[in-house]
Amino acid sequence: MTIYQKITSRNTPVINSPIENGFLEQHNRPDVRKTHLFEGRYENIYLNEQHIPALKPLLDEAIELAEVILDRKNLRAGYWFNYMPPGAMTTLHTHDDDDELLSCVYYVKVPENSGNLIIYNDADNLIQNKIEIESRTGDFIFFKPDIRHEVTKNNSSEFRLSLAFNFGLNKQTD
């Protein structure tokens, strides 16, 4: 796999609006788990297909694409929403905490100037090996979990909404 792979979802026209609306209806419920509080914003908001049924086809598509990229079957996906209001950004991090084989971001809503994904090809020389990937509604960006990445500041007047995924082996089939 190259440093990253961009694939446009085949389901975007059908699912993005229901996913966005479902997120906006559900994300402030007191029973919704949220983690990674930075500067007054939770970076990870955990809603699933029971909260938002329109997530099911997106989740199925993401797993199918990850299985093709990794040439493996029976993958599982952990995922969470990232809601970025104007002025928000996501700091440098990786996703290689557990047994992840592949990571991905899917863009539900990306207003103009709402931030781009930055990945780094070499952890030793961040400046020289910086790759800026334009964030576009409907795109999946797949990358290795140990790739350092961040998201630039949302300079728009609207929120940006994405889903992050980590893929690993389905423990039930090991």
JOBELPE-V102584 format. One record per pair of residues at least 24 apart in sequence whose ideal C-beta (glycine too) atoms are under 10 Angstrom apart, sorted by the first residue. I is the first residue (numbers start at 1). J is the second residue. If there is no record, write none. Layout:
BEGIN
i: {I/I}
j: {J/J}
END
This chain:
BEGIN
i: {1/1/1/1/1/1/1/2/2/2/2/3/3/3/3/3/3/3/3/3/3/4/4/4/4/4/4/4/4/4/4/4/4/4/4/5/5/5/5/5/5/5/5/5/6/6/6/6/6/6/6/6/6/7/7/7/7/7/7/7/7/7/7/7/7/8/8/8/8/8/8/9/9/9/9/9/9/9/9/9/9/9/9/10/10/10/10/11/11/11/11/11/11/11/12/12/12/12/12/12/12/12/12/13/14/14/14/15/15/15/15/15/15/15/15/15/15/15/16/16/16/16/16/16/16/16/16/17/17/17/18/18/18/18/19/19/19/19/19/19/19/19/19/19/19/19/19/20/20/20/20/20/20/20/21/21/22/22/22/22/22/22/22/23/23/23/23/23/23/23/23/23/23/23/23/24/24/24/25/25/26/26/26/27/27/27/27/27/32/33/34/34/34/35/36/36/36/36/36/38/38/38/38/39/39/39/39/40/40/41/41/41/41/41/41/41/41/42/42/42/42/43/43/43/43/43/43/43/43/43/43/43/43/44/44/44/44/44/44/45/45/45/45/45/45/46/46/46/46/47/47/47/47/48/48/49/52/55/55/55/58/58/58/58/58/59/59/59/61/61/62/62/62/62/62/62/62/62/63/63/63/65/65/65/65/65/65/65/66/66/66/66/66/66/66/66/66/66/67/67/68/69/69/69/69/69/69/70/70/70/70/70/72/72/72/72/72/73/73/73/74/74/74/74/74/74/75/75/75/75/75/75/75/76/76/76/76/76/76/76/76/77/77/77/77/77/77/77/77/78/78/78/78/78/78/79/79/79/79/79/79/79/79/80/80/80/80/80/81/81/81/81/81/82/82/82/82/82/82/82/82/83/83/83/83/83/83/84/84/84/84/84/84/84/84/84/84/84/84/84/84/85/85/85/85/85/85/85/86/86/86/86/86/86/86/86/86/86/86/87/87/87/87/88/88/88/88/88/88/88/89/89/89/89/89/89/89/90/90/90/90/90/90/90/90/90/90/90/91/91/91/92/92/92/92/92/92/92/93/93/93/93/94/94/94/94/94/94/94/94/94/95/95/95/95/95/95/95/95/95/95/96/96/96/96/96/96/97/97/98/98/98/99/99/99/99/99/99/100/100/100/100/100/100/100/100/101/101/101/101/101/101/102/102/102/102/102/102/102/102/103/103/103/103/103/103/103/103/103/103/103/103/104/104/104/104/104/104/104/104/104/104/105/105/105/105/105/105/105/105/105/105/105/105/105/106/106/106/106/106/106/106/106/106/106/106/107/107/107/107/107/107/107/107/107/107/107/107/108/108/108/108/108/108/109/109/109/109/109/109/109/110/110/110/110/110/110/110/110/110/110/110/110/111/111/111/111/111/111/111/111/111/111/112/112/112/112/113/113/113/113/113/113/113/113/114/114/114/114/114/114/114/114/114/114/114/114/115/115/115/115/115/115/115/115/115/116/116/116/116/117/117/117/117/117/117/117/118/118/118/118/118/119/119/119/119/119/119/120/120/120/120/121/121/122/123/123/126/135/135/137/137/140/142}
j: {69/70/71/102/142/143/144/121/142/143/144/119/120/121/122/129/131/133/143/144/147/103/104/105/117/119/121/131/133/141/142/143/144/147/149/65/68/69/102/104/140/141/142/143/117/133/134/136/139/140/141/142/143/61/62/65/68/69/104/106/138/139/140/141/142/107/136/137/138/139/140/57/58/61/62/65/106/107/108/137/138/139/140/57/61/65/138/54/57/58/60/61/62/138/58/61/106/107/108/136/137/138/139/138/54/57/58/52/53/54/55/56/57/58/61/106/108/138/54/58/106/107/108/109/137/138/161/54/108/109/52/53/54/55/47/52/53/54/55/57/58/81/106/108/109/161/163/52/54/108/109/137/159/161/52/54/47/49/51/52/53/54/55/47/51/52/54/55/81/83/108/109/159/161/163/83/159/161/51/52/51/52/81/51/52/81/83/161/81/80/80/81/83/80/80/82/90/91/93/88/89/90/91/87/88/89/91/85/88/82/83/84/85/87/88/89/90/80/81/82/83/80/81/82/83/84/88/89/90/91/93/151/164/79/80/81/82/83/164/80/81/82/83/161/163/78/79/80/81/79/80/81/163/79/80/79/81/79/81/163/106/108/140/163/165/106/163/165/106/140/102/104/106/140/142/163/165/167/165/167/170/102/104/106/140/142/165/167/101/102/103/104/140/142/165/166/167/168/102/167/142/101/102/104/140/142/167/101/102/142/167/169/101/102/167/169/170/169/170/173/169/170/171/172/173/174/101/102/167/168/169/170/173/166/167/168/169/170/171/172/173/102/104/163/165/166/167/168/170/103/164/165/166/167/168/104/105/106/163/164/165/166/167/162/163/164/165/166/108/161/162/163/164/107/108/151/160/161/162/163/164/108/109/159/160/161/162/109/110/114/115/135/151/153/154/156/158/159/160/161/162/114/154/156/157/158/159/160/111/113/114/153/154/155/156/157/158/159/160/153/154/155/156/114/115/151/153/154/159/160/115/150/151/152/153/154/155/115/117/118/149/150/151/152/153/154/162/164/149/150/151/118/120/126/148/149/150/151/148/149/150/151/120/123/143/144/145/146/147/148/149/143/144/145/146/147/149/164/165/166/167/144/145/146/147/148/166/145/166/145/166/168/145/166/167/168/169/171/144/145/146/165/166/167/168/169/144/145/166/167/168/169/142/143/144/145/165/166/167/168/141/142/143/144/145/146/147/149/164/165/166/167/140/141/142/143/145/163/164/165/166/167/133/135/139/140/141/142/143/149/151/162/163/164/165/137/138/139/140/141/142/161/162/163/164/165/134/135/136/137/138/139/140/141/160/161/162/163/137/138/160/161/162/163/137/138/158/159/160/161/162/134/135/136/137/138/139/154/156/158/160/161/162/135/137/154/155/156/157/158/159/160/161/155/156/157/158/152/153/154/155/156/157/158/160/151/152/153/154/155/156/157/158/159/160/161/162/150/151/152/153/154/155/156/160/162/150/151/152/153/141/143/149/150/151/152/162/148/149/150/151/152/143/144/147/148/149/150/147/148/149/150/147/148/148/147/148/150/160/162/161/162/165/167}
END
